[in-house]
């Protein structure tokens, strides 16, 4: 897990919207992608808000909060300003993603719909997520001082409240039961439901 280092704003747009640092930067191509592509639209404005919120100007910080609030309304994604996310953020199926401000995330992070990443407010320790982490849909990563290593895959519908070492797959096992309706009603009546 590497120490977080803020890069220039244009670099994030190049990596996340314009297909990587190997191609020449083009404002026209960037604007076209932002207008036609929902993830590109979100990433453009989120990275701008993130950049403005790191300045010392109260006016620019206020402007950043306004941008972030509009993004929450438009896209249903709430990544709080103050969260540190390295380049390569990928949002699959953009809906219902919540990332708290006390989270630090490495490069090439993929997150899917209805996922929450944050703290349980038991301490001031931040949640640290390494490079090349992929989080499945409907997952919840909650705790204080959690460390998710590099190259970790978290399965859909997982609940993570413990640290995960590098190069692992994490799943929460689920158990399903199928009961005939008559047996279900008898079971419910015995338990006073």
FIKOLZA-1660 file (N, C-alpha, C; in steps of 0.1 Angstrom, whole numbers, plus 5000, padded with zeros to 4 digits):
% residues 193
   i   px   py   pz ch aa at
   1 5008 4988 5000  A  X  N
   1 5000 5000 5000  A  X CA
   1 5009 5012 5000  A  X  C
   2 5008 5020 4990  A  X  N
   2 5016 5032 4989  A  X CA
   2 5010 5044 4995  A  X  C
   3 5019 5054 4999  A  X  N
   3 5015 5066 5004  A  X CA
   3 5008 5075 4994  A  X  C
   4 4997 5081 4998  A  X  N
   4 4989 5089 4988  A  X CA
   4 4997 5101 4984  A  X  C
   5 4997 5104 4971  A  X  N
   5 5004 5116 4965  A  X CA
   5 4994 5122 4955  A  X  C
   6 4990 5134 4957  A  X  N
   6 4981 5141 4948  A  X CA
   6 4988 5145 4935  A  X  C
   7 4982 5141 4924  A  X  N
   7 4987 5145 4911  A  X CA
   7 4980 5157 4905  A  X  C
   8 4985 5163 4894  A  X  N
   8 4978 5174 4888  A  X CA
   8 4964 5170 4883  A  X  C
   9 4955 5179 4883  A  X  N
   9 4941 5176 4879  A  X CA
   9 4940 5170 4865  A  X  C
  10 4947 5176 4856  A  X  N
  10 4947 5171 4842  A  X CA
  10 4951 5157 4841  A  X  C
  11 4960 5152 4850  A  X  N
  11 4965 5138 4849  A  X CA
  11 4953 5129 4852  A  X  C
  12 4945 5132 4862  A  X  N
  12 4934 5123 4866  A  X CA
  12 4924 5123 4854  A  X  C
  13 4921 5134 4847  A  X  N
  13 4912 5134 4836  A  X CA
  13 4918 5125 4824  A  X  C
  14 4932 5126 4822  A  X  N
  14 4938 5119 4812  A  X CA
  14 4937 5104 4814  A  X  C
  15 4939 5099 4827  A  X  N
  15 4939 5085 4830  A  X CA
  15 4925 5080 4830  A  X  C
  16 4915 5087 4837  A  X  N
  16 4902 5082 4839  A  X CA
  16 4892 5084 4828  A  X  C
  17 4894 5095 4820  A  X  N
  17 4884 5098 4810  A  X CA
  17 4890 5096 4796  A  X  C
  18 4903 5099 4794  A  X  N
  18 4909 5099 4780  A  X CA
  18 4917 5086 4778  A  X  C
  19 4915 5075 4785  A  X  N
  19 4921 5062 4782  A  X CA
  19 4936 5061 4785  A  X  C
  20 4941 5069 4794  A  X  N
  20 4955 5067 4799  A  X CA
  20 4964 5077 4795  A  X  C
  21 4976 5077 4802  A  X  N
  21 4986 5088 4800  A  X CA
  21 4994 5086 4787  A  X  C
  22 4992 5075 4779  A  X  N
  22 5000 5073 4767  A  X CA
  22 4995 5081 4755  A  X  C
  23 4983 5086 4756  A  X  N
  23 4978 5094 4744  A  X CA
  23 4979 5109 4747  A  X  C
  24 4980 5117 4737  A  X  N
  24 4981 5131 4739  A  X CA
  24 4967 5137 4745  A  X  C
  25 4969 5147 4753  A  X  N
  25 4957 5153 4760  A  X CA
  25 4950 5162 4750  A  X  C
  26 4937 5161 4749  A  X  N
  26 4929 5170 4740  A  X CA
  26 4917 5175 4748  A  X  C
  27 4916 5188 4749  A  X  N
  27 4904 5194 4756  A  X CA
  27 4891 5191 4748  A  X  C
  28 4892 5191 4735  A  X  N
  28 4880 5188 4727  A  X CA
  28 4875 5174 4730  A  X  C
  29 4884 5164 4729  A  X  N
  29 4881 5150 4732  A  X CA
  29 4876 5148 4746  A  X  C
  30 4882 5155 4756  A  X  N
  30 4878 5154 4769  A  X CA
  30 4863 5160 4771  A  X  C
  31 4860 5171 4765  A  X  N
  31 4847 5177 4766  A  X CA
  31 4836 5168 4759  A  X  C
  32 4840 5162 4748  A  X  N
  32 4830 5153 4741  A  X CA
  32 4827 5141 4750  A  X  C
  33 4837 5135 4756  A  X  N
  33 4834 5124 4765  A  X CA
  33 4826 5128 4777  A  X  C
  34 4829 5139 4783  A  X  N
  34 4822 5144 4795  A  X CA
  34 4807 5146 4791  A  X  C
  35 4804 5151 4779  A  X  N
  35 4790 5154 4775  A  X CA
  35 4783 5141 4772  A  X  C
  36 4789 5131 4767  A  X  N
  36 4782 5119 4762  A  X CA
  36 4782 5107 4771  A  X  C
  37 4790 5107 4782  A  X  N
  37 4793 5096 4790  A  X CA
  37 4791 5099 4804  A  X  C
  38 4781 5092 4811  A  X  N
  38 4778 5095 4825  A  X CA
  38 4790 5093 4834  A  X  C
  39 4797 5082 4834  A  X  N
  39 4809 5080 4842  A  X CA
  39 4819 5091 4840  A  X  C
  40 4821 5095 4827  A  X  N
  40 4831 5106 4824  A  X CA
  40 4826 5119 4830  A  X  C
  41 4813 5122 4829  A  X  N
  41 4807 5134 4835  A  X CA
  41 4810 5134 4850  A  X  C
  42 4807 5123 4856  A  X  N
  42 4809 5123 4871  A  X CA
  42 4824 5125 4874  A  X  C
  43 4832 5118 4868  A  X  N
  43 4847 5118 4871  A  X CA
  43 4853 5132 4868  A  X  C
  44 4849 5138 4857  A  X  N
  44 4854 5152 4854  A  X CA
  44 4850 5161 4866  A  X  C
  45 4838 5162 4869  A  X  N
  45 4833 5172 4879  A  X CA
  45 4838 5168 4893  A  X  C
  46 4838 5155 4896  A  X  N
  46 4843 5151 4910  A  X CA
  46 4857 5155 4911  A  X  C
  47 4866 5152 4901  A  X  N
  47 4880 5155 4903  A  X CA
  47 4882 5170 4903  A  X  C
  48 4874 5178 4896  A  X  N
  48 4875 5193 4898  A  X CA
  48 4871 5197 4912  A  X  C
  49 4860 5192 4917  A  X  N
  49 4856 5195 4931  A  X CA
  49 4867 5191 4941  A  X  C
  50 4872 5179 4939  A  X  N
  50 4883 5174 4948  A  X CA
  50 4895 5184 4948  A  X  C
  51 4899 5188 4936  A  X  N
  51 4910 5197 4934  A  X CA
  51 4907 5211 4941  A  X  C
  52 4895 5216 4939  A  X  N
  52 4892 5229 4945  A  X CA
  52 4890 5228 4960  A  X  C
  53 4886 5217 4965  A  X  N
  53 4884 5216 4980  A  X CA
  53 4898 5215 4987  A  X  C
  54 4908 5212 4979  A  X  N
  54 4922 5211 4985  A  X CA
  54 4929 5225 4985  A  X  C
  55 4923 5235 4980  A  X  N
  55 4929 5248 4980  A  X CA
  55 4927 5255 4993  A  X  C
  56 4933 5267 4995  A  X  N
  56 4932 5274 5008  A  X CA
  56 4920 5284 5007  A  X  C
  57 4915 5287 4995  A  X  N
  57 4905 5297 4993  A  X CA
  57 4891 5291 4998  A  X  C
  58 4885 5299 5007  A  X  N
  58 4872 5295 5012  A  X CA
  58 4861 5296 5001  A  X  C
  59 4863 5305 4992  A  X  N
  59 4853 5306 4980  A  X CA
  59 4854 5294 4971  A  X  C
  60 4867 5289 4968  A  X  N
  60 4868 5277 4960  A  X CA
  60 4863 5265 4967  A  X  C
  61 4866 5264 4980  A  X  N
  61 4861 5253 4988  A  X CA
  61 4845 5252 4988  A  X  C
  62 4839 5264 4989  A  X  N
  62 4825 5265 4988  A  X CA
  62 4820 5260 4974  A  X  C
  63 4827 5265 4964  A  X  N
  63 4823 5261 4950  A  X CA
  63 4824 5246 4949  A  X  C
  64 4835 5240 4954  A  X  N
  64 4837 5225 4954  A  X CA
  64 4825 5218 4960  A  X  C
  65 4821 5223 4972  A  X  N
  65 4809 5217 4979  A  X CA
  65 4797 5217 4970  A  X  C
  66 4795 5229 4963  A  X  N
  66 4783 5230 4954  A  X CA
  66 4784 5220 4943  A  X  C
  67 4795 5218 4937  A  X  N
  67 4797 5209 4926  A  X CA
  67 4794 5195 4931  A  X  C
  68 4800 5191 4943  A  X  N
  68 4798 5178 4948  A  X CA
  68 4783 5175 4951  A  X  C
  69 4776 5185 4957  A  X  N
  69 4761 5184 4960  A  X CA
  69 4753 5181 4947  A  X  C
  70 4757 5188 4936  A  X  N
  70 4750 5186 4923  A  X CA
  70 4753 5172 4918  A  X  C
  71 4765 5167 4920  A  X  N
  71 4768 5154 4915  A  X CA
  71 4760 5143 4923  A  X  C
  72 4758 5145 4936  A  X  N
  72 4751 5136 4944  A  X CA
  72 4736 5136 4938  A  X  C
  73 4731 5148 4936  A  X  N
  73 4717 5148 4931  A  X CA
  73 4715 5142 4917  A  X  C
  74 4725 5145 4908  A  X  N
  74 4724 5140 4894  A  X CA
  74 4727 5125 4893  A  X  C
  75 4737 5120 4900  A  X  N
  75 4742 5106 4897  A  X CA
  75 4739 5097 4909  A  X  C
  76 4735 5101 4920  A  X  N
  76 4732 5092 4931  A  X CA
  76 4745 5086 4937  A  X  C
  77 4756 5093 4936  A  X  N
  77 4769 5088 4941  A  X CA
  77 4774 5099 4951  A  X  C
  78 4777 5095 4963  A  X  N
  78 4782 5104 4973  A  X CA
  78 4796 5100 4977  A  X  C
  79 4806 5106 4970  A  X  N
  79 4820 5105 4975  A  X CA
  79 4823 5118 4981  A  X  C
  80 4825 5117 4994  A  X  N
  80 4827 5130 5002  A  X CA
  80 4840 5136 4999  A  X  C
  81 4840 5149 4998  A  X  N
  81 4853 5156 4996  A  X CA
  81 4861 5154 5009  A  X  C
  82 4874 5151 5007  A  X  N
  82 4883 5147 5017  A  X CA
  82 4887 5133 5016  A  X  C
  83 4879 5125 5009  A  X  N
  83 4884 5111 5006  A  X CA
  83 4896 5112 4996  A  X  C
  84 4906 5104 4998  A  X  N
  84 4918 5104 4990  A  X CA
  84 4917 5092 4981  A  X  C
  85 4915 5095 4968  A  X  N
  85 4914 5084 4958  A  X CA
  85 4924 5086 4947  A  X  C
  86 4933 5077 4945  A  X  N
  86 4944 5078 4935  A  X CA
  86 4938 5076 4921  A  X  C
  87 4946 5078 4911  A  X  N
  87 4941 5077 4897  A  X CA
  87 4936 5063 4894  A  X  C
  88 4927 5063 4884  A  X  N
  88 4922 5050 4879  A  X CA
  88 4909 5046 4885  A  X  C
  89 4902 5056 4891  A  X  N
  89 4888 5053 4897  A  X CA
  89 4879 5049 4886  A  X  C
  90 4872 5037 4888  A  X  N
  90 4863 5032 4878  A  X CA
  90 4850 5029 4885  A  X  C
  91 4839 5036 4881  A  X  N
  91 4826 5034 4886  A  X CA
  91 4817 5026 4877  A  X  C
  92 4814 5013 4881  A  X  N
  92 4806 5005 4873  A  X CA
  92 4792 5006 4878  A  X  C
  93 4782 5007 4869  A  X  N
  93 4768 5008 4872  A  X CA
  93 4766 5019 4883  A  X  C
  94 4767 5031 4879  A  X  N
  94 4767 5043 4888  A  X CA
  94 4754 5045 4895  A  X  C
  95 4753 5040 4907  A  X  N
  95 4741 5043 4916  A  X CA
  95 4744 5038 4930  A  X  C
  96 4741 5047 4939  A  X  N
  96 4742 5043 4953  A  X CA
  96 4755 5041 4959  A  X  C
  97 4766 5046 4954  A  X  N
  97 4779 5045 4960  A  X CA
  97 4781 5056 4970  A  X  C
  98 4786 5052 4982  A  X  N
  98 4789 5061 4992  A  X CA
  98 4803 5059 4997  A  X  C
  99 4812 5069 4997  A  X  N
  99 4825 5068 5002  A  X CA
  99 4828 5079 5012  A  X  C
 100 4830 5076 5024  A  X  N
 100 4832 5086 5035  A  X CA
 100 4845 5094 5033  A  X  C
 101 4847 5105 5039  A  X  N
 101 4859 5113 5038  A  X CA
 101 4871 5108 5044  A  X  C
 102 4870 5099 5054  A  X  N
 102 4882 5093 5061  A  X CA
 102 4886 5080 5054  A  X  C
 103 4887 5080 5041  A  X  N
 103 4891 5068 5034  A  X CA
 103 4902 5072 5024  A  X  C
 104 4912 5063 5023  A  X  N
 104 4923 5065 5014  A  X CA
 104 4923 5053 5005  A  X  C
 105 4922 5055 4992  A  X  N
 105 4921 5045 4982  A  X CA
 105 4933 5046 4972  A  X  C
 106 4939 5034 4968  A  X  N
 106 4950 5034 4959  A  X CA
 106 4945 5035 4944  A  X  C
 107 4955 5032 4935  A  X  N
 107 4953 5033 4921  A  X CA
 107 4944 5021 4916  A  X  C
 108 4937 5024 4905  A  X  N
 108 4929 5015 4897  A  X CA
 108 4918 5008 4906  A  X  C
 109 4910 5016 4912  A  X  N
 109 4900 5011 4921  A  X CA
 109 4887 5010 4914  A  X  C
 110 4880 4999 4914  A  X  N
 110 4867 4997 4908  A  X CA
 110 4857 4994 4919  A  X  C
 111 4846 5002 4918  A  X  N
 111 4835 5000 4927  A  X CA
 111 4822 4999 4920  A  X  C
 112 4813 4991 4925  A  X  N
 112 4800 4989 4918  A  X CA
 112 4788 4994 4927  A  X  C
 113 4776 4993 4921  A  X  N
 113 4765 5000 4927  A  X CA
 113 4762 4995 4941  A  X  C
 114 4755 5005 4948  A  X  N
 114 4750 5002 4962  A  X CA
 114 4761 4997 4971  A  X  C
 115 4772 5004 4971  A  X  N
 115 4784 5000 4980  A  X CA
 115 4787 5012 4989  A  X  C
 116 4789 5009 5002  A  X  N
 116 4793 5019 5011  A  X CA
 116 4807 5016 5017  A  X  C
 117 4816 5026 5017  A  X  N
 117 4829 5024 5023  A  X CA
 117 4831 5036 5033  A  X  C
 118 4834 5032 5045  A  X  N
 118 4836 5042 5055  A  X CA
 118 4839 5037 5069  A  X  C
 119 4837 5046 5079  A  X  N
 119 4841 5043 5092  A  X CA
 119 4829 5039 5101  A  X  C
 120 4832 5033 5112  A  X  N
 120 4822 5030 5122  A  X CA
 120 4823 5040 5134  A  X  C
 121 4831 5050 5132  A  X  N
 121 4833 5061 5142  A  X CA
 121 4837 5057 5156  A  X  C
 122 4844 5045 5157  A  X  N
 122 4849 5041 5169  A  X CA
 122 4863 5046 5172  A  X  C
 123 4870 5051 5162  A  X  N
 123 4883 5058 5164  A  X CA
 123 4885 5068 5152  A  X  C
 124 4895 5075 5153  A  X  N
 124 4899 5085 5142  A  X CA
 124 4907 5078 5131  A  X  C
 125 4910 5065 5132  A  X  N
 125 4918 5059 5122  A  X CA
 125 4911 5058 5108  A  X  C
 126 4918 5060 5098  A  X  N
 126 4912 5060 5084  A  X CA
 126 4911 5045 5079  A  X  C
 127 4903 5043 5069  A  X  N
 127 4902 5031 5061  A  X CA
 127 4912 5032 5050  A  X  C
 128 4921 5023 5048  A  X  N
 128 4931 5023 5037  A  X CA
 128 4928 5012 5028  A  X  C
 129 4927 5015 5015  A  X  N
 129 4925 5005 5005  A  X CA
 129 4936 5006 4995  A  X  C
 130 4942 4994 4991  A  X  N
 130 4954 4994 4983  A  X CA
 130 4951 4996 4968  A  X  C
 131 4961 4993 4960  A  X  N
 131 4960 4994 4945  A  X CA
 131 4953 4982 4940  A  X  C
 132 4946 4984 4928  A  X  N
 132 4940 4973 4920  A  X CA
 132 4930 4965 4928  A  X  C
 133 4921 4973 4935  A  X  N
 133 4911 4966 4943  A  X CA
 133 4898 4967 4936  A  X  C
 134 4890 4956 4936  A  X  N
 134 4877 4955 4929  A  X CA
 134 4866 4952 4939  A  X  C
 135 4856 4960 4940  A  X  N
 135 4846 4958 4950  A  X CA
 135 4832 4955 4943  A  X  C
 136 4826 4943 4946  A  X  N
 136 4814 4939 4940  A  X CA
 136 4802 4947 4945  A  X  C
 137 4791 4946 4938  A  X  N
 137 4779 4953 4941  A  X CA
 137 4773 4950 4954  A  X  C
 138 4766 4959 4960  A  X  N
 138 4759 4958 4973  A  X CA
 138 4769 4954 4984  A  X  C
 139 4781 4959 4984  A  X  N
 139 4790 4955 4995  A  X CA
 139 4791 4967 5005  A  X  C
 140 4796 4963 5016  A  X  N
 140 4798 4973 5027  A  X CA
 140 4811 4971 5034  A  X  C
 141 4820 4981 5034  A  X  N
 141 4833 4981 5040  A  X CA
 141 4832 4991 5051  A  X  C
 142 4831 4987 5063  A  X  N
 142 4829 4996 5075  A  X CA
 142 4838 4992 5086  A  X  C
 143 4845 5002 5092  A  X  N
 143 4854 4999 5103  A  X CA
 143 4863 5011 5105  A  X  C
 144 4871 5010 5116  A  X  N
 144 4881 5020 5119  A  X CA
 144 4895 5014 5118  A  X  C
 145 4903 5020 5110  A  X  N
 145 4917 5014 5108  A  X CA
 145 4918 5002 5099  A  X  C
 146 4908 4999 5091  A  X  N
 146 4908 4988 5082  A  X CA
 146 4919 4990 5072  A  X  C
 147 4925 4979 5068  A  X  N
 147 4935 4979 5057  A  X CA
 147 4931 4968 5047  A  X  C
 148 4928 4972 5035  A  X  N
 148 4925 4963 5024  A  X CA
 148 4938 4964 5015  A  X  C
 149 4944 4952 5013  A  X  N
 149 4957 4952 5006  A  X CA
 149 4955 4954 4991  A  X  C
 150 4967 4953 4984  A  X  N
 150 4967 4954 4970  A  X CA
 150 4961 4942 4963  A  X  C
 151 4956 4943 4951  A  X  N
 151 4951 4932 4943  A  X CA
 151 4941 4923 4951  A  X  C
 152 4931 4930 4957  A  X  N
 152 4921 4923 4964  A  X CA
 152 4908 4924 4956  A  X  C
 153 4900 4913 4956  A  X  N
 153 4887 4913 4950  A  X CA
 153 4877 4910 4961  A  X  C
 154 4867 4918 4962  A  X  N
 154 4857 4917 4972  A  X CA
 154 4844 4913 4965  A  X  C
 155 4838 4902 4968  A  X  N
 155 4826 4896 4961  A  X CA
 155 4814 4905 4964  A  X  C
 156 4804 4903 4955  A  X  N
 156 4792 4910 4956  A  X CA
 156 4785 4907 4970  A  X  C
 157 4778 4916 4975  A  X  N
 157 4770 4914 4988  A  X CA
 157 4779 4910 4999  A  X  C
 158 4791 4915 5000  A  X  N
 158 4801 4912 5011  A  X CA
 158 4800 4923 5021  A  X  C
 159 4802 4919 5034  A  X  N
 159 4803 4928 5045  A  X CA
 159 4817 4926 5050  A  X  C
 160 4825 4937 5050  A  X  N
 160 4839 4937 5054  A  X CA
 160 4840 4946 5066  A  X  C
 161 4844 4940 5077  A  X  N
 161 4847 4947 5089  A  X CA
 161 4861 4943 5095  A  X  C
 162 4869 4936 5087  A  X  N
 162 4882 4932 5092  A  X CA
 162 4892 4935 5080  A  X  C
 163 4904 4937 5083  A  X  N
 163 4915 4939 5073  A  X CA
 163 4916 4927 5064  A  X  C
 164 4920 4929 5051  A  X  N
 164 4923 4919 5042  A  X CA
 164 4937 4920 5036  A  X  C
 165 4945 4910 5037  A  X  N
 165 4959 4911 5032  A  X CA
 165 4959 4912 5016  A  X  C
 166 4971 4915 5011  A  X  N
 166 4973 4916 4996  A  X CA
 166 4969 4902 4990  A  X  C
 167 4965 4904 4977  A  X  N
 167 4963 4892 4968  A  X CA
 167 4953 4882 4974  A  X  C
 168 4942 4886 4978  A  X  N
 168 4931 4877 4983  A  X CA
 168 4918 4881 4977  A  X  C
 169 4909 4871 4977  A  X  N
 169 4895 4873 4973  A  X CA
 169 4887 4872 4986  A  X  C
 170 4878 4881 4988  A  X  N
 170 4870 4881 5000  A  X CA
 170 4855 4879 4996  A  X  C
 171 4849 4869 5002  A  X  N
 171 4834 4868 5000  A  X CA
 171 4828 4866 5014  A  X  C
 172 4815 4870 5015  A  X  N
 172 4807 4868 5026  A  X CA
 172 4798 4856 5022  A  X  C
 173 4799 4845 5029  A  X  N
 173 4790 4834 5025  A  X CA
 173 4776 4837 5030  A  X  C
 174 4767 4833 5021  A  X  N
 174 4753 4835 5024  A  X CA
 174 4746 4822 5024  A  X  C
 175 4736 4821 5032  A  X  N
 175 4728 4808 5032  A  X CA
 175 4714 4811 5029  A  X  C
 176 4708 4804 5019  A  X  N
 176 4695 4806 5015  A  X CA
 176 4687 4794 5019  A  X  C
 177 4674 4796 5023  A  X  N
 177 4665 4786 5027  A  X CA
 177 4652 4787 5019  A  X  C
 178 4647 4776 5015  A  X  N
 178 4635 4776 5008  A  X CA
 178 4625 4767 5016  A  X  C
 179 4614 4773 5021  A  X  N
 179 4604 4766 5029  A  X CA
 179 4591 4766 5022  A  X  C
 180 4583 4755 5022  A  X  N
 180 4570 4756 5017  A  X CA
 180 4562 4766 5025  A  X  C
 181 4552 4773 5019  A  X  N
 181 4545 4783 5026  A  X CA
 181 4538 4779 5039  A  X  C
 182 4533 4767 5040  A  X  N
 182 4526 4762 5052  A  X CA
 182 4536 4761 5063  A  X  C
 183 4548 4756 5060  A  X  N
 183 4559 4755 5071  A  X CA
 183 4563 4768 5075  A  X  C
 184 4564 4778 5066  A  X  N
 184 4568 4792 5069  A  X CA
 184 4558 4798 5079  A  X  C
 185 4545 4797 5076  A  X  N
 185 4535 4803 5085  A  X CA
 185 4535 4796 5099  A  X  C
 186 4537 4783 5100  A  X  N
 186 4538 4776 5113  A  X CA
 186 4550 4781 5120  A  X  C
 187 4562 4783 5113  A  X  N
 187 4574 4787 5120  A  X CA
 187 4572 4802 5125  A  X  C
 188 4566 4810 5117  A  X  N
 188 4564 4824 5121  A  X CA
 188 4554 4825 5133  A  X  C
 189 4544 4817 5134  A  X  N
 189 4534 4817 5145  A  X CA
 189 4541 4813 5158  A  X  C
 190 4550 4803 5157  A  X  N
 190 4557 4798 5169  A  X CA
 190 4566 4809 5175  A  X  C
 191 4571 4818 5166  A  X  N
 191 4581 4828 5171  A  X CA
 191 4574 4841 5174  A  X  C
 192 4561 4841 5173  A  X  N
 192 4553 4853 5176  A  X CA
 192 4554 4865 5166  A  X  C
 193 4556 4862 5154  A  X  N
 193 4558 4872 5144  A  X CA
 193 4544 4876 5138  A  X  C
% end
